[in-house]
Amino acid sequence: MSEETQKILSDTEHSMNKALDHLEAELVKIRAGKASPSILDGIMAEYYGSPTPINQVANVSVLDARTISVQPWEKNMLQPIERAIIAANIGINPQNDGNSIRLFMPPLTEERRKELVKKCNAEGEHAKVAIRNIRRDSIEHIKKLQKDGLSEDAAKDAEDDIQQATNKFIALVEKHLVAKEKEIMAV
């Protein structure tokens, strides 16, 4: 295998790995009924005029299996944090006691569990599309190399390797989705 095709293959696997990492990050945000500070990741509160992640303006901790506590470092941040959580529409109403904000995770209903599974499957589909797009771009790159003098056999072998990597990563996406679905549907 030539050095160029080897580089294309390693870049392909690296990009597919990134797509898988992104899927994992998105699946962590989908709550499965138990409290996790990561559900607040990506929620921005207004801090002196600029959007700032909540975990950078407050201490976020888990009190018990169904309760998250958000303790702002400055008392004047209670309202902006509360507004940001409400605006994020994560299905939890914040309880402000004047010093901290508590988030009580409601038990999941069967209907809500099915919605979450659908959301997981949608994220999985996004990951699969990203992986297939990476495959398409890599194969186009191989075809360009073939026009520039790469032998037909070497090009075919490289395309087969790219397809094998694609199959491997799509199977990993499926594995992640099955595990998350099992976690969500467990009562």
C-alpha angles and dihedrals in degrees: 000000000000122000092248095053090046089054092048090051094049091047089050093052091045092052092046089051089054090052089052092048089052090052091051090051091050093047091052089058091057103086121224098201098281126098117260127165089220091076087074092054111117095022110124125206123198106254115181091329100315129092109249130179111259093236088061095056100036144029108254115198140160113242097183140337092293105027132078121189122208112194111185117215089222120042092220089065094069095089097044091048092048091049091048092052092049092047091050089065096214092154096256127108113216118229111214115200096177095261105047142003121243123200115202113200108221116221109263119253120218090252093051091048090055090049090052091049089052089050090051091049090050090053089048090052090052089053092049091050090050091050092049091049089052089051091050093050092048093049090049088053091051091050090053089052089049090055088050092056109284110144119254092239093051090048091050092049091049091049090050090051090050090050091050090052089049092051091048094052094044088052089051090051089052091049091052091048093050091050092048092047090051089050092050096045094048108105 
